[in-house]
Amino acid sequence: MDGYFLYYGSRLVNGLPIYFSYELLSMPFEYVPVYPAIIGILAKLFGLGVWYERAFSLACSLAVAALIGRVVFKTNRNLPSAFCAGLLFLAPGPLAVWHLVRGIDALAALLGLAAIALVAGANPDRMTWRVFVAAVLLVLAFYTKQTALFAAATVIAYLLSQRFRCGIVTGGAFAVACGLLFLLLQSITGGWFYENAFVTTSSNPFLLSLLMQLLRDFCLVLFAAIPVAAAQALRSVKRANTIWTYYFIFALLAALLAGKMGAALSYFIPLFTAVCINTGLWLGDTALYERRPRVFVASLVLLIIQALAFLRNPIPAPNEEDYQKARSVDAYIKERPGPILTERIDSFAVLNGRELSVEAVQLPFLVARRKYDPIHLINTIERKEFSLIIYSGVYFGGIPALKHAIFENYREIDRVPIGLFVGPMTFSVLAPGSAPLQTMSH
């Protein structure tokens, strides 16, 4: 993911378009622009690299953890429960990779949570400046990632239940600000912003089996915290709805979008923060301890075991052998001038300052919906205009005519298996020339 945002961020700050027609060989950007703008600015300051993107991502996650602790402490004035809630956000090893490579989700969660915390700590009779700042943060969150709309829904629904007029004004201000920015981006991009950042993303099919798999993984990671957090949310509903009850509900609704093709556990980050907050609130409830000490202590022990167990899980990071193999792919790119075709925008070409020709996560869906004609790409391949093709079969393999054109006009000069954060993947390195018949079966 590093090279993906670095590529588009660099284009953005250099005045090059990131939202445009599908008829070009490059694929347009499928997210909203705040996060790539930040990465592009960092690239201007430090040069092309990936360390600052990961550092920024980690900083956002640490800020979320600190904010979780502050929210819990401000609510129940119990320091141990606040510390445990913040630590819980950082503890699970299987999710730790997202703290490094999913800065866009961490930033959106941070902005949304900060807005909710501002409203939560406001005096109901004097909350003008807090609500204004919260609305600004929510607009930034929405233009960081579209699913931050659920954080905005949390604030608006809560305000409507407490001060109806204030909720109407806040919801209206949020809608107007987002609408004006939308019209501005539509105008700048010639009308392609909506098509690229909203229609393209929504075209991903929803797979219930994928949602169930991700939900299972999420529940296994937080096997002790989820029941505790759900119990706390239910208790809040019975007593008096707090903003954290709304947040838990809307974060759960946001997580249901994880069933989209291409989505991952990163979609659960807002729900993860809601679980941590509600767990902290439950731990700080001294009345509960007095009434049911055994249940309380047993749950606390399970939470500690869970945190310690997952702290031992290593982050599935590439090893030294993977880096050496990646450098071999990098060497091919350095040696060959001219345009490069890859299935993914990644660090290989970006760090060499090369212009990539296609980022194909969405390509099969665009072709299936007749938004993109693969003949544009096939003709270029048949003319052997690409000096190099980096092929994994993950996306191009879904378009038989494109796959056939690649292996008919290019020969495999190397095949490199590399372990990535998302798991192992084999890259075929292809150069112009007639391919042996056996490579056609790849």
Backbone hydrogen bonds, N-H to C=O, Kabsch-Sander energy under -0.5 kcal/mol:
donor,donor_aa,acceptor,acceptor_aa,energy
5,F,1,M,-1.5
6,L,2,D,-1.9
7,Y,3,G,-2.7
8,Y,4,Y,-1.8
9,G,5,F,-2.6
10,S,6,L,-2.2
11,R,7,Y,-1.9
12,L,8,Y,-2.5
13,V,9,G,-2.3
14,N,10,S,-1.2
15,G,12,L,-1.5
16,L,11,R,-2.9
24,L,21,S,-0.9
29,F,18,I,-3.3
34,V,143,Y,-2.5
37,A,33,P,-1.8
38,I,34,V,-1.9
39,I,35,Y,-2.3
40,G,36,P,-2.7
41,I,37,A,-2.0
42,L,38,I,-2.1
43,A,39,I,-2.2
44,K,40,G,-1.8
45,L,41,I,-1.9
46,F,42,L,-2.8
47,G,43,A,-2.1
54,R,50,V,-1.9
55,A,51,W,-2.5
56,F,52,Y,-2.4
57,S,53,E,-2.2
58,L,54,R,-2.6
59,A,55,A,-2.4
60,C,56,F,-2.2
61,S,57,S,-2.0
62,L,58,L,-2.6
63,A,59,A,-2.3
64,V,60,C,-2.2
65,A,61,S,-2.4
66,A,62,L,-2.5
67,L,63,A,-2.4
68,I,64,V,-2.5
69,G,65,A,-2.1
70,R,66,A,-2.2
71,V,67,L,-2.7
72,V,68,I,-2.2
73,F,69,G,-2.4
74,K,70,R,-2.8
75,T,71,V,-1.4
76,N,72,V,-2.6
77,R,73,F,-2.6
79,L,77,R,-0.6
82,A,78,N,-1.8
83,F,79,L,-2.5
84,C,80,P,-2.4
85,A,81,S,-2.2
86,G,82,A,-2.1
87,L,83,F,-2.4
88,L,84,C,-2.2
89,F,85,A,-1.0
90,L,86,G,-0.7
90,L,87,L,-0.9
91,A,87,L,-1.4
95,L,92,P,-0.9
96,A,92,P,-0.6
96,A,93,G,-1.4
97,V,93,G,-0.5
98,W,95,L,-1.5
99,H,95,L,-0.6
99,H,96,A,-1.0
100,L,96,A,-0.5
100,L,97,V,-1.2
101,V,97,V,-2.1
102,R,98,W,-1.5
105,D,102,R,-0.6
106,A,102,R,-2.0
107,L,103,G,-3.0
108,A,104,I,-1.9
109,A,105,D,-2.4
110,L,106,A,-2.3
111,L,107,L,-2.6
112,G,108,A,-2.3
113,L,109,A,-2.7
114,A,110,L,-2.5
115,A,111,L,-1.9
116,I,112,G,-2.1
117,A,113,L,-2.7
118,L,114,A,-1.9
119,V,115,A,-1.8
120,A,116,I,-2.6
121,G,117,A,-1.8
122,A,119,V,-1.3
123,N,126,R,-0.7
126,R,123,N,-1.8
131,V,127,M,-2.7
132,F,128,T,-2.1
133,V,129,W,-2.5
134,A,130,R,-2.5
135,A,131,V,-2.3
136,V,132,F,-2.0
137,L,133,V,-2.5
138,L,134,A,-2.3
139,V,135,A,-1.9
140,L,136,V,-2.2
141,A,137,L,-2.5
142,F,138,L,-2.4
143,Y,139,V,-2.0
144,T,141,A,-1.3
145,K,141,A,-2.4
148,A,145,K,-2.0
149,L,146,Q,-1.7
150,F,147,T,-1.9
151,A,148,A,-0.8
152,A,148,A,-1.7
153,A,149,L,-2.1
154,T,150,F,-1.6
155,V,151,A,-1.8
156,I,152,A,-2.6
157,A,153,A,-2.6
158,Y,154,T,-2.1
159,L,155,V,-2.6
160,L,156,I,-2.4
161,S,157,A,-1.4
162,Q,158,Y,-1.3
163,R,159,L,-3.0
167,G,159,L,-0.5
167,G,163,R,-2.3
168,I,164,F,-2.3
169,V,165,R,-2.5
170,T,166,C,-2.6
171,G,167,G,-2.7
172,G,168,I,-2.5
173,A,169,V,-2.8
174,F,170,T,-2.6
175,A,171,G,-2.3
176,V,172,G,-2.6
177,A,173,A,-2.6
178,C,174,F,-2.5
179,G,175,A,-2.4
180,L,176,V,-2.7
181,L,177,A,-2.2
182,F,178,C,-2.3
183,L,179,G,-2.5
184,L,180,L,-2.3
185,L,181,L,-2.6
186,Q,182,F,-2.6
187,S,183,L,-2.3
188,I,184,L,-2.6
189,T,185,L,-2.1
190,G,187,S,-1.0
191,G,186,Q,-3.2
192,W,189,T,-0.8
195,E,191,G,-0.6
196,N,192,W,-2.7
197,A,193,F,-2.8
198,F,194,Y,-1.7
199,V,194,Y,-2.1
200,T,195,E,-2.1
202,S,198,F,-2.2
203,S,199,V,-1.0
203,S,200,T,-0.6
204,N,201,T,-1.4
207,L,205,P,-0.6
207,L,259,G,-3.6
208,L,206,F,-0.6
211,L,207,L,-1.9
212,M,208,L,-2.5
213,Q,209,S,-2.0
214,L,210,L,-2.6
215,L,211,L,-2.8
216,R,212,M,-2.2
217,D,213,Q,-2.3
218,F,214,L,-2.6
219,C,215,L,-2.4
220,L,216,R,-2.2
221,V,217,D,-2.1
222,L,218,F,-1.8
223,F,220,L,-1.0
226,I,222,L,-2.3
228,V,224,A,-1.1
229,A,225,A,-3.0
230,A,226,I,-2.8
231,A,227,P,-2.3
232,Q,228,V,-2.2
233,A,229,A,-2.3
234,L,230,A,-2.3
235,R,231,A,-2.2
236,S,232,Q,-2.0
237,V,233,A,-1.8
238,K,234,L,-2.0
239,R,235,R,-1.8
240,A,236,S,-0.9
245,T,242,T,-0.8
246,Y,242,T,-1.4
247,Y,243,I,-2.2
248,F,244,W,-2.0
249,I,245,T,-2.0
250,F,246,Y,-2.8
251,A,247,Y,-2.7
252,L,248,F,-1.7
253,L,249,I,-1.9
254,A,250,F,-2.2
255,A,251,A,-1.9
256,L,252,L,-0.9
256,L,253,L,-0.6
257,L,254,A,-1.6
258,A,255,A,-2.0
259,G,256,L,-1.1
260,K,257,L,-1.8
261,M,205,P,-2.5
263,A,260,K,-2.2
267,Y,264,A,-2.1
268,F,265,L,-2.2
269,I,266,S,-1.5
272,F,268,F,-3.0
273,T,269,I,-2.3
274,A,270,P,-2.1
275,V,271,L,-2.5
276,C,272,F,-2.2
277,I,273,T,-2.4
278,N,274,A,-2.4
279,T,275,V,-2.2
280,G,276,C,-2.2
281,L,277,I,-2.4
282,W,278,N,-1.9
283,L,279,T,-2.4
284,G,280,G,-1.6
285,D,282,W,-1.4
286,T,284,G,-1.2
289,Y,285,D,-1.3
290,E,286,T,-2.0
291,R,287,A,-1.9
292,R,288,L,-3.0
296,F,292,R,-2.2
297,V,293,P,-2.7
298,A,294,R,-2.6
299,S,295,V,-2.2
300,L,296,F,-2.3
301,V,297,V,-2.5
302,L,298,A,-2.0
303,L,299,S,-2.3
304,I,300,L,-2.2
305,I,301,V,-2.7
306,Q,302,L,-2.7
307,A,303,L,-2.4
308,L,304,I,-2.7
309,A,305,I,-2.7
310,F,306,Q,-2.3
311,L,307,A,-1.7
312,R,308,L,-0.8
312,R,309,A,-0.5
313,N,310,F,-0.9
317,A,315,I,-3.2
323,Y,319,N,-1.9
324,Q,320,E,-2.2
325,K,321,E,-2.2
326,A,322,D,-2.5
327,R,323,Y,-2.2
328,S,324,Q,-1.2
329,V,325,K,-1.6
330,D,326,A,-2.4
331,A,327,R,-2.0
332,Y,328,S,-1.3
333,I,329,V,-1.5
334,K,330,D,-2.2
335,E,331,A,-1.9
336,R,332,Y,-1.3
340,I,355,E,-0.9
341,L,388,L,-2.3
342,T,340,I,-0.5
343,E,390,I,-1.0
346,D,344,R,-0.8
350,V,346,D,-1.3
351,L,347,S,-2.0
352,N,349,A,-1.0
353,G,350,V,-2.0
354,R,349,A,-2.2
356,L,354,R,-0.6
357,S,340,I,-1.7
360,A,343,E,-1.5
366,L,362,Q,-2.5
367,V,363,L,-2.5
368,A,364,P,-2.4
369,R,365,F,-1.8
370,R,367,V,-1.7
371,K,366,L,-2.8
372,Y,366,L,-1.3
376,H,373,D,-1.8
378,I,374,P,-2.9
379,N,375,I,-2.8
380,T,376,H,-1.1
381,I,377,L,-2.1
382,E,378,I,-2.7
383,R,379,N,-1.6
384,K,381,I,-1.6
385,E,380,T,-2.0
387,S,339,P,-2.4
388,L,339,P,-0.8
389,I,430,L,-2.2
390,I,341,L,-2.6
391,Y,389,I,-0.7
391,Y,428,S,-2.9
398,G,395,Y,-1.6
399,I,396,F,-2.1
402,L,399,I,-0.7
403,K,399,I,-2.3
404,H,400,P,-2.6
405,A,401,A,-2.0
406,I,402,L,-2.1
407,F,403,K,-2.1
408,E,404,H,-1.4
409,N,405,A,-1.5
410,Y,406,I,-1.5
411,R,431,A,-2.8
413,I,429,V,-3.0
414,D,429,V,-1.3
416,V,427,F,-3.3
418,I,425,M,-3.1
420,L,418,I,-0.6
420,L,423,G,-1.7
423,G,420,L,-1.6
425,M,418,I,-2.4
427,F,416,V,-2.9
427,F,425,M,-0.5
428,S,391,Y,-4.0
429,V,414,D,-3.1
429,V,427,F,-0.5
430,L,389,I,-2.6
430,L,428,S,-0.6
431,A,411,R,-2.4
433,G,409,N,-2.3
439,T,436,P,-1.3
440,M,437,L,-1.4
441,S,438,Q,-1.1
442,H,439,T,-1.7
